Amino acid sequence: MKPPVPSENPTGDETPKREIGLSLDGDKSEGGAARGVEAVKDALKTMPGSPGVYRMLDDKERVLYVGKAKNLKKRVVSYTRIMQLPLRIARMVAQTVRMEIITTHTEAEALLLESNLIKKLKPRYNILLRDDKSFPYILITEDHDYPRIVKHRGARAKDGSCFGPFASAWAVNNTINHLQRAFLLRSCTDAVFSNRSRPCLLYQIKRCAAPCVDRISKPEYDGLVDICRDFLTGRSQKILKQLEADMMDASEKMAFEQAAMYRDRIRALSQIRSHQDINLEGVEEADVIALHHEGGQSCVQVFFFRSGSNYGNRSYFPRHEQSAEIPEILSAFVGQFYADKPAPKQIFLSHEIEGQELVESALAINNDRKIELVVPKRGGKRKLVEHALTNAKDALGRRMAESATQRKLLEDLADKLDLENTPERIEVYDNSHTQGTNMVGGMIVAGPEGFIKNAYRKFNIKTDIAPGDDFAMMREVLTRRFARAQKEDPDRENGTWPDLCLIDGGLGQLGVAKAVLEDLGIEDVMLVGVAKGVDRNAGKEVLHIPGKAPVRLDMKDPVLYFIQRMRDEAHRWAIGTHRAKRAKQIGKSVLDSVPGVGGARKKALLHHFGSARGVADAGLSDLEAVGGISAALARKIYDHFHSEK
């Protein structure tokens, strides 16, 4: 992404240039512009005129900006003309003390690298794609004789084919249900599959062909897998027509049960297509990306079309300066959005973007096929884009309204708690355990834009404390949280320090929190304990503030409801973290502690002996007979279970 175009009339609440010390005569006043320009000039002395990516760093080695260029030297030299730059970029140069470069073979490669670095480093002065959570996919595995169909998140699976993305887990689950009815593919784990002696319920309700008990031959099952893959890769119309022909043929031959089977498959596949909000004939694989810009903020709406069906949509609110233009924002969004996920054959855009041919080239390199960026002007495709634009406009309107409401709640909270300033970051702490086991602490964060979920943190209790000692748990959580904050951001410049901490508990928990901050020498973080009050009923909470009388808010006060929401979110987060830890603990096996036994060998041993107990009781020769277990490893396993016998 190239630097913003210089503007003679910057908007917003920017400080005039003369007030930030943007002189070039050695002025070291606020902003340090001369020092920044000198740093850029020093970098230019050895900078090549080839394509590449540059990073601008401040005096604490934090990356301020990542940019790409076809000619690094020509691009970077523009930063030395400080008086021609927009104020925001001038401030960036003023903070720069060093530059780093990475050369690439082509400008397209530079664009790919730039997008990856922006997503990873999140520089302050770049346009940033936020809330980019992982998308769910449909995975057809390839590591078993009888592939299974499952929902998948995270990194692309090596042993399987992924199809998607889907906008939500519901869309994936719904699609898998219909695909199972149509193609009868299994979804059970390999362990369940290998231990079946009779068909499961899915076979009875006609959602699995029961290959586990040989109710279908391998060639027939492979044929179903191939047809399912074809359907998910966009050949849905062809498959539906073939199924219709097969149904008619079976009907003419009086094979009515077989005809009914084909009919049910057609119905299942048709439901996948009909259960979407918008479908367009001829659009098999495409994304629709529309951007609405208003009041210095933007919303990008993305609709996903796969296999001729609408797989849902998501809203994004990229971070950028108020003066940024739509082509620049949309170009940065497309580059970052597809940096770690496959792009469809076509991407329909609401506006032209900067360097469209370059972006297409970069996407083609990343996906090993041609990717087409199109701005439809008329017809059904334009209607899709306009529908996405309407959704983007509505989503941005809701977000701006919610932000205004949230800001009002924060102001009222500051008034009710007698705070000097409106809090910009509120942290809420809660603990969870089951009778003293699997103890965890949770921290959630709220601010002017609502809950900041990427700032949530979990704390596995590490110290040896009495089971269920909530005070000791809170002491460890807060000590680790603020000791780390003092180490990583001692000057409080990264926005990671709270203005207010809500502690779920009464005077006891509040006393622990106060003692922790005093021990660490922190005096300016406001603490409030939220106690449940009489009968522990919601609405009767008591707010305890050190050195002040308890505060009781009216049950109908929006501020009380706001506090309850934050406390309940912290409770949900802590319990969810605890349950995940407990489930992981339950799923552990005695084989996990055997040296040299990883996932694959553990699986082989369990398949061979049927259980961990069977492995423990096995003889040395029996262990050596397991595939993938060498004689040396068999001896280790045997000794592990028999050393004390």
C-alpha positions, 0 to 999 in steps of 0.5 A: 500500500502506497503512502497517502497522497499529500493533502493541502487541507487535512480534515479532523482534529489534527494539530497544525504543523507548526506545533509539532516541530516539523522544521528541517533546520535541526529542530529537535522539538516535539515530534522530532521531524528533523531526526525522522527525516535524517533517519529516512535519508540514512536509509536511502544511502543504501536503499536499492531501486528494486521492488520490496517492502519497507518498515519504519520503526520508532525508538522502541523498535515498534513498527510504525508503518509497512509499505511496498514499492515497485522502486524502493528508493523512489517511494521512500524519498517522498518521506524526506519532503516533510512539508508536503506530507499529510499531518498524520504521515508527518507524525509518523516520519517524526517518530521514525528512527530506523528503517528496514527493507526486504527486497522481492523479485516483483511488485506482486511479491512485495504486495503479498509480503506487505499484506502478511506483515501488516496482519502480523505486526498491526502497525499503527499507521497502516489501514488495518483489517480488524476482527478477522476471525478464522472462518469455518470450512467443510473438510473431506479427509483423505487420510483414511480408506473411507473419507469423512466429512467434518467442519474444520477451522484453523490452518488448512488441513494437509490430509484433506480437501477444504471447501468454503469459507462459510460465514458462520458455523451454523451455515457449515453444520446446515450444509453438512447435514444436507450433504450427508443426506445426499451422499451418505458420507460418514462423520465419525472419528476413525476410532469410532469407525474402527470399533463399530460392529453394527450401524449407528443411528446416522445409518438408520436416519439415512445420513450415512452409508455405514461403510464401517460395517461394509453396508457399502463397497469401497468403490461405491463409497469412493464414487459418493465422495467424488460426487460430493467433491464435484458439488462443493467445487462448483459443479452443482448444476451438472450433478443435479441434472445427472441425478434427475436423469438417473431418477428418471431412468430408475423410474422407467425401469420400475426401480422405484426405491432407487428412484426415491433415493435419487429424489431424496438426494436432489431434494437435499442438494436443492435445499442447500441452494434454496436456504440462502438469502440471495443466489444468482444463476451463473455465479458458482464461486465468487466473493462480493466485497462492498465498502460504505464510507461515512463520517471518517469510518468504513464498513466492508461487507463480504458475501461468500458464494460457493457451489452456486450458493450464498454461504453468508456474509460478514462485516468488517470495520477496518482501522484507518485515518479519517482522510483515507479514500475508498480505493486505498481502503478497499485495496488494503482490505483485499490484500490483507483479507486474502493473505491467509485464505484462498481467493475465489475465481471472481471477486466482485467489488463495489468500487475500483481499487488502487493497483487493481492489476497488481492485486490480481497478480498477487492473488494469482501468485498466492492461489496458483490460478487466475483471480479476477477483480470485477466492478459490475456496472449492471445486471444481476451481479450489480444487484449483488453488489448493491445488496452488499452495499446496503448491508454495509451502510446499515451495519456502519449505521448500527455500529456508529449508533452503538458506539455513541450509546457505549460512549454515553454509558462510559460517561455515565459510569464515570459520573456514578463512580466519580471518576476524573475521566471517562474510561477508555479501557475497562478490565473485568476479572473473574475466576472459575474452578470445580471443587478446586480443580482446573483453576483458571482466571479470566480477564475481559476488556470493554471500551468505547466500541464495546467488548474488545475480544482480541484483548481477552486473556485467560490465566491458568493458575500455576502456583501451589495454592489451596484448592478453591482459594479464590483470594489466592487465585485473584492475587496470582491473576492480577500480579501476572497481569500488571507485572507483565504490563509494567515490563512490556509497556512501562510508559503506557503508550500502547493502550494496554493499561486499564483506566478501571478494573472491575473485580467480581467479588466483595470486599475480600476480593477487592482487598486482594486487588488493592494489595497487589497494585500497592505491592507493584507500586501502581497507584492510578488504576481505579478498582471497583468490587462488584458484590452480588448484594442481598440474596445474590440477586441481579439488580441488587449489586453493591459497588465497593470502591476503596476509601469510599462508601459503597454505591448502590444503583437503581435497578433500572439504571442503564449503568447498572445493567452495563456493569452486569453485562460486563460482569456476566461476560467475564463470568462466561469467559472464565467458565468457558476457559475452565470447561475447555481445560477440564475437557482437555484433562478428561481426554488425557490418556496414560499414554501421553506420559510415555516418552516417544509416543506421539499422536500417530503412535498413540493412535496405532497402539489404541487401535491394536489393543483397544484401550490404554489398559490393553497397552499397559498390560501388553507383553514386549513381543505384542508391542513390537508387533504393532505397526510403527513401533520399533523394538527400542520403542516397544522396550520403552513402553514396556518399561514405562508400565512395568518398571515398578512391578 
